[in-house]
């Protein structure tokens, strides 16, 4: 673990911001001072989360037709202005995800005790917790070791996880947009991979079909990219905010764009987007621009629920899909942040609402007081 305590001493309680230029290590100079890497213990757990600063800048989203593996969904290339943000140094692990899973029973206890109840006045601070796994062997097919990437959660569940993380820390975490994810993956390089265009070098940086032995691997076992991010190529696909579309970026062509301007905000349950390739993919599918879309029927093929679970996938290739979080330098209001946590998908909202009414789902408040409240009921 790298210590950045000297930087934090001048941060005026803004985690990740140093008012003085660090003497060593990565940093990003911004108006507020210097963005630096930071590591926190997620409140109410003994789990660590390390975030890496990503500088702002411009890049071309997508890939040229000449790039090996290029698909129509990656074109036309469009220039995007990306604001600075922090990104988790590795994919969300089971160690980091399981405390969120445990909230289901905790929220049920709160409900039974009539404490911290959700109502129309405080629902902006509420999340749903994922239901217990009815058949853990699907989700844990490749193990549940703490350092393995967590997989098979839906995009909705991943978004709710980021809202939980935001509530207990007091900082705004969320999934990245496709543009933010791809910008970070490139490491500032205008090439297919952050290390260039030669796929022969992929073995140094990624777990993919040629070296994975048909299984995901612990995070941080390969080399990081230029920003200090691990496993941006391969290991598991990573969910982003966007709806997948074969149309690519046609509607964005010729416009002045920020990263959030490019988001194809979901309005349908499928296909939702994941980036970066997985342990069973070809090198071409692990490129920075590569992407896939989810499928409700295929990815929930063994789900016996009616309607299908809003929180869990059951079937391949969801066993190869996870996520990682970002924290933007400039936060938005709680009202504006709703779109990050609950996509405007009517069927999803109905399914979640029905589950809660039937008692097969549960919601609870997430705020800095939650860890203390959990201690009281345990």
Number of C-alpha atoms within 10 A of each C-alpha: 5 9 11 17 12 12 22 20 14 14 19 10 10 12 17 23 27 26 19 15 15 17 9 7 10 15 22 20 18 14 7 12 17 21 29 24 26 21 18 14 12 16 17 17 11 11 15 12 16 16 22 25 30 29 20 18 12 15 19 16 25 26 25 18 14 7 14 15 16 19 17 15 19 22 20 20 18 20 20 23 20 20 17 20 22 23 28 22 24 24 28 22 22 20 19 21 18 14 16 20 18 14 22 19 15 18 22 17 15 18 16 10 11 9 13 15 16 16 12 6 7 12 14 15 18 19 24 24 24 27 19 16 14 12 11 12 11 19 22 16 11 16 17 17 14 16 17 21 28 28 31 25 25 26 30 23 22 29 26 24 27 22 28 28 22 19 22 19 19 12 16 22 25 26 27 27 23 28 27 29 26 24 29 28 26 24 22 19 17 17 18 25 26 24 19 13 16 11 16 8 13 24 16 12 22 29 31 26 17 15 13 18 12 14 19 23 23 17 20 17 13 18 15 20 21 15 20 19 23 23 27 32 32 32 33 36 33 30 31 28 29 25 21 22 18 12 12 17 20 13 10 17 13 9 12 12 16 16 20 19 15 21 19 18 19 19 16 14 19 16 17 26 23 26 29 28 31 30 26 23 21 16 26 18 23 30 30 28 31 23 25 20 16 23 16 16 13 14 19 22 14 15 18 11 10 8 14 17 22 23 21 24 29 26 18 16 19 23 24 24 27 26 27 24 26 23 22 19 20 9 13 11 8 12 8 9 16 15 14 21 22 18 21 16 14 11 14 20 14 12 17 21 15 14 18 14 11 10 9 13 23 23 22 26 23 23 17 16 14 18 15 11 15 15 9 8 11 7
